[in-house]
Amino acid sequence: MFDGLKDWVSPPPRDVRIVFLHIAKCGGTSIRRAMAECFKPWRSTQRDSVLELDEMAVREAAASGRVHHSEARRALLAYHLATTNAGLVAGHYRYSRSVFERYRAAWSFITILRHPVDRWYSNYFFNASRPEGNIYRIDLPIEEFIRTERATLLGTELVRSFADLDDPAAAVEEDAAARAIENLRDLSFVGTLEDLPSFTRFFSESFGCSLDIPTLNRTPSDGPKPRAGVDPGVAERVRELCLPDLAVYKAFFPEIADRDDA
């Protein structure tokens, strides 16, 4: 009953509209939690202030509607921006140039990337640690997994997320990375997990809220062997798989992209 008073004493951001394009295994779950808390959605006056894409629901909708989930994610982004009064819209959406052009004046589009090779390993080991029966679980040892289509997809996640492709298989084509780079350059902010202080500083200066980012969705300590134990031949293959995404990442963070330990 005192939520209105709380809004006056400790106000949530006003006249702020943020779209967070969340790339898997880039720290986005933790970042989304921190951003959502800025809007205080637990207050009765703020219940509609945060809209987060339901990952399982979008996969079910794509399957039942017989469309690729990338197409469904672009369509849902358009729908959510057209219908919501939220201050934060966040999820594993796919970038759409037409949606961006329509809403860029009213919304700040932001994202956080991660070194593609690190992201690839993080995705593999996290999903290999999932329990039996989980739809995302990877059952193959890494030596076998690197020969699968899913392994190739993990190396083109940035391209597929931002190139606005009709055919996800086109992510390996030369111009796809260039399209992703061009689209990313138009966003309000492109950060990287390797430099979160730059992101938190941008967020505070732009939206008037300081972020306290927790640590969520880590690979369990008792999971598969760490990256340090990967065979050199496997490591070379993983880097080859990530070349499309490395081209994108290097356009924004060249010093991190070229480091020797990646």
C-alpha positions as CSV (number, residue, x, y, z in Angstrom):
1,M,0.0,0.0,0.0
2,F,3.0,2.3,0.3
3,D,4.5,1.6,-3.1
4,G,3.6,5.0,-4.4
5,L,5.5,6.6,-1.5
6,K,8.4,4.3,-2.1
7,D,8.5,5.4,-5.7
8,W,8.7,9.0,-4.5
9,V,11.5,8.2,-1.9
10,S,13.4,5.8,-4.2
11,P,12.2,6.3,-7.7
12,P,12.7,3.8,-10.5
13,P,14.1,5.2,-13.8
14,R,11.7,7.5,-15.5
15,D,11.3,8.0,-19.3
16,V,13.7,5.2,-19.9
17,R,13.1,2.5,-22.5
18,I,15.7,-0.2,-22.9
19,V,16.0,-3.2,-25.2
20,F,18.6,-5.7,-24.0
21,L,19.5,-8.2,-26.8
22,H,20.8,-11.1,-24.7
23,I,23.4,-13.4,-26.2
24,A,23.7,-16.7,-24.5
25,K,26.7,-17.3,-22.2
26,C,27.7,-13.6,-22.2
27,G,26.8,-12.9,-18.6
28,G,23.3,-11.7,-19.8
29,T,21.3,-13.5,-17.1
30,S,23.2,-11.7,-14.3
31,I,23.0,-8.4,-16.2
32,R,19.3,-8.8,-16.8
33,R,18.7,-9.4,-13.1
34,A,20.6,-6.2,-12.2
35,M,18.9,-4.1,-14.8
36,A,15.4,-5.4,-13.8
37,E,16.1,-4.5,-10.2
38,C,16.6,-0.9,-11.2
39,F,12.9,-0.8,-12.3
40,K,11.7,-2.3,-9.0
41,P,9.1,-4.6,-10.6
42,W,8.1,-6.1,-7.2
43,R,6.3,-2.8,-6.4
44,S,2.6,-2.7,-7.4
45,T,3.2,0.5,-9.3
46,Q,6.0,-1.1,-11.3
47,R,4.6,-4.6,-12.1
48,D,4.6,-4.0,-15.9
49,S,8.0,-2.2,-15.9
50,V,10.0,-5.3,-17.1
51,L,9.2,-7.7,-19.9
52,E,11.4,-10.7,-20.4
53,L,11.2,-13.2,-23.2
54,D,10.1,-16.6,-22.0
55,E,12.7,-18.9,-23.6
56,M,10.7,-22.1,-23.4
57,A,7.5,-20.4,-24.6
58,V,9.2,-19.0,-27.7
59,R,10.6,-22.4,-28.6
60,E,7.2,-24.0,-28.2
61,A,5.6,-21.2,-30.2
62,A,8.1,-21.6,-33.0
63,A,7.6,-25.4,-33.1
64,S,3.8,-25.2,-33.1
65,G,3.8,-22.4,-35.6
66,R,6.2,-24.3,-37.9
67,V,8.6,-21.4,-38.1
68,H,12.3,-21.2,-37.3
69,H,12.9,-19.9,-33.8
70,S,15.0,-17.0,-35.2
71,E,12.0,-15.8,-37.1
72,A,9.8,-16.2,-34.1
73,R,12.3,-14.1,-32.0
74,R,12.3,-11.3,-34.5
75,A,8.5,-11.3,-34.7
76,L,8.2,-11.3,-30.9
77,L,10.6,-8.4,-30.6
78,A,8.4,-6.4,-32.9
79,Y,5.2,-7.4,-31.0
80,H,6.6,-6.6,-27.6
81,L,7.9,-3.2,-28.6
82,A,4.5,-2.4,-30.2
83,T,2.4,-3.4,-27.2
84,T,4.4,-2.9,-24.0
85,N,4.7,0.0,-21.6
86,A,7.7,-1.6,-19.9
87,G,10.9,0.3,-19.3
88,L,13.0,-2.8,-20.0
89,V,12.5,-5.5,-22.6
90,A,15.1,-8.2,-22.5
91,G,15.7,-11.7,-23.9
92,H,17.2,-13.9,-26.5
93,Y,15.7,-11.9,-29.4
94,R,17.1,-11.7,-32.9
95,Y,18.0,-8.3,-34.3
96,S,15.7,-7.0,-37.0
97,R,16.7,-4.0,-39.1
98,S,13.1,-3.1,-39.8
99,V,12.2,-3.3,-36.1
100,F,15.2,-1.3,-35.1
101,E,14.5,1.5,-37.5
102,R,10.9,1.7,-36.4
103,Y,11.7,1.9,-32.7
104,R,15.3,3.3,-32.4
105,A,14.0,6.8,-31.6
106,A,12.0,5.6,-28.6
107,W,14.2,2.8,-27.3
108,S,17.9,2.3,-26.4
109,F,19.1,-0.9,-27.9
110,I,22.0,-2.4,-26.0
111,T,23.9,-5.7,-25.8
112,I,26.9,-7.5,-24.2
113,L,29.2,-9.7,-26.2
114,R,32.0,-12.0,-25.1
115,H,35.1,-13.3,-26.7
116,P,33.6,-16.0,-29.1
117,V,36.1,-18.7,-28.2
118,D,35.4,-18.3,-24.5
119,R,31.7,-18.1,-25.2
120,W,31.9,-21.4,-27.2
121,Y,33.6,-23.3,-24.4
122,S,31.3,-21.8,-21.8
123,N,28.3,-22.9,-23.8
124,Y,29.7,-26.4,-24.3
125,F,30.7,-27.1,-20.7
126,F,27.6,-25.5,-19.2
127,N,25.3,-27.6,-21.4
128,A,27.4,-30.7,-20.9
129,S,26.8,-30.3,-17.2
130,R,23.0,-30.1,-17.5
131,P,21.0,-33.0,-16.0
132,E,19.8,-36.0,-18.1
133,G,16.7,-35.1,-20.1
134,N,17.3,-31.4,-20.3
135,I,16.6,-30.2,-23.9
136,Y,19.8,-28.2,-24.0
137,R,22.1,-31.0,-22.6
138,I,25.1,-31.9,-24.7
139,D,25.9,-35.6,-24.3
140,L,28.9,-35.9,-26.6
141,P,32.5,-35.5,-25.5
142,I,34.0,-32.4,-26.9
143,E,36.2,-34.4,-29.4
144,E,33.0,-35.6,-31.1
145,F,30.9,-32.5,-30.5
146,I,33.2,-30.3,-32.6
147,R,32.1,-32.2,-35.7
148,T,28.4,-31.5,-35.2
149,E,26.1,-28.9,-36.7
150,R,25.4,-27.5,-33.2
151,A,29.1,-26.9,-32.7
152,T,29.1,-24.8,-35.9
153,L,26.1,-22.9,-34.8
154,L,27.8,-22.0,-31.5
155,G,30.6,-20.4,-33.5
156,T,28.2,-18.2,-35.5
157,E,26.0,-17.0,-32.6
158,L,26.9,-13.3,-33.0
159,V,26.4,-13.3,-36.7
160,R,23.1,-15.1,-36.5
161,S,21.9,-12.8,-33.8
162,F,22.7,-9.5,-35.5
163,A,23.0,-10.0,-39.3
164,D,19.2,-10.2,-39.7
165,L,19.5,-13.4,-41.8
166,D,16.6,-15.1,-43.5
167,D,18.6,-18.3,-43.5
168,P,20.7,-19.0,-40.4
169,A,23.0,-21.3,-42.5
170,A,24.1,-18.1,-44.3
171,A,26.0,-17.0,-41.2
172,V,29.2,-18.6,-42.5
173,E,29.1,-16.5,-45.7
174,E,31.6,-13.6,-45.9
175,D,29.2,-10.7,-46.0
176,A,27.1,-12.0,-43.0
177,A,29.7,-10.9,-40.5
178,A,29.9,-7.5,-42.2
179,R,26.1,-7.1,-41.9
180,A,26.3,-8.0,-38.2
181,I,29.0,-5.4,-37.6
182,E,27.0,-2.7,-39.4
183,N,23.9,-3.4,-37.4
184,L,25.7,-3.6,-34.1
185,R,27.4,-0.2,-34.8
186,D,23.9,1.4,-34.7
187,L,23.1,0.2,-31.2
188,S,23.2,2.6,-28.3
189,F,25.9,0.5,-26.6
190,V,27.9,-2.7,-27.4
191,G,29.8,-4.0,-24.4
192,T,31.8,-7.1,-23.6
193,L,31.8,-9.4,-20.6
194,E,35.5,-8.8,-20.4
195,D,34.9,-5.1,-19.5
196,L,31.8,-4.9,-17.4
197,P,32.9,-1.6,-15.7
198,S,32.5,0.2,-19.0
199,F,29.0,-1.1,-19.3
200,T,28.0,-0.3,-15.7
201,R,29.4,3.2,-16.2
202,F,27.4,3.7,-19.4
203,F,24.2,2.4,-17.8
204,S,24.6,4.7,-14.8
205,E,25.3,7.8,-16.9
206,S,22.6,7.1,-19.4
207,F,19.8,5.8,-17.3
208,G,20.5,7.1,-13.8
209,C,20.8,3.7,-12.1
210,S,23.8,1.9,-10.6
211,L,24.0,-1.8,-11.4
212,D,24.8,-4.5,-8.8
213,I,25.5,-7.5,-11.1
214,P,25.3,-10.9,-9.4
215,T,26.9,-14.1,-10.7
216,L,24.4,-16.5,-12.2
217,N,24.4,-19.6,-14.5
218,R,27.9,-20.6,-13.9
219,T,29.1,-24.1,-15.0
220,P,29.0,-26.4,-11.9
221,S,32.4,-27.0,-10.3
222,D,31.8,-30.7,-10.6
223,G,31.0,-30.5,-14.3
224,P,33.2,-31.7,-17.3
225,K,36.9,-30.9,-17.4
226,P,37.8,-27.2,-17.8
227,R,39.0,-25.6,-21.0
228,A,42.6,-25.9,-19.8
229,G,42.5,-29.6,-20.4
230,V,41.3,-29.4,-24.0
231,D,43.5,-31.1,-26.6
232,P,45.4,-28.7,-28.9
233,G,43.8,-30.1,-32.0
234,V,40.3,-29.6,-30.5
235,A,41.3,-26.1,-29.5
236,E,42.4,-25.3,-33.1
237,R,39.1,-26.6,-34.4
238,V,37.0,-24.6,-32.0
239,R,38.8,-21.4,-33.0
240,E,38.1,-22.3,-36.7
241,L,34.4,-22.7,-35.8
242,C,34.4,-19.3,-34.2
243,L,36.0,-17.4,-37.1
244,P,32.7,-15.7,-38.2
245,D,32.0,-14.4,-34.7
246,L,35.6,-13.5,-34.2
247,A,35.4,-11.2,-37.2
248,V,32.4,-9.4,-35.5
249,Y,34.0,-9.3,-32.1
250,K,37.3,-8.0,-33.4
251,A,35.5,-5.0,-35.0
252,F,34.6,-3.8,-31.5
253,F,37.3,-5.2,-29.2
254,P,40.4,-5.9,-31.3
255,E,42.8,-6.1,-28.3
256,I,40.7,-8.7,-26.5
257,A,40.0,-10.6,-29.8
258,D,43.7,-11.1,-30.5
259,R,44.9,-12.2,-27.1
260,D,47.0,-15.3,-27.0
261,D,45.0,-17.2,-24.4
262,A,41.7,-17.3,-26.4
